[in-house]
Amino acid sequence: MSRIGKLPIHVPAGVTVTIKDNVVTVKGPKGELVQAVNPDIQVAIEDGVVHLTRPTDDKNHRALHGLYRALIHNMVVGVSEGYKKELELVGVGYRVTNTGQLLDLSLGYTHNIYMLLPKEVKVETKAERNKNPLIILESADKQLLGQICAKIRSFRMPEPYKGKGIKFVGEEIRRKSGKSAGK
């Protein structure tokens, strides 16, 4: 039995989970999320707890069992609490501002990078004196939030010599010593 797949999903108060034609819909105070589920995986709701079962112990069924349990759990947590990611710009002259959903990144290139974020994601930027600029992203959809963070990071990945780039707050960058190490 899948260790992840067999875990029950407890639905908190204020969140409703409905299943119709292998499509799970989760509604809560932070929004509404929809996920299509493979017809082989059975989803059942009993007393505010969601259970997933699989028909056989095939490798594919085992994989899907844990996958859909994790996706539905992330949806329940997202619509009840939401997800938040903070990105930090490390580097001289790196700046970020936002106008509504439009993110304006100045990352040392000859031009600024503009990124229009979807309406499901709330964005906030902070630029305090003597501190690195921050991008704070919030959303109910964990997959969308991770995808946007990865896209923003890809504009200037953290490099191992000086540590410059866009990194998550609290992330440790593995540093290299450079040329002077041999002396």
Disulfide bonds with the S-S distance in Angstrom:
none
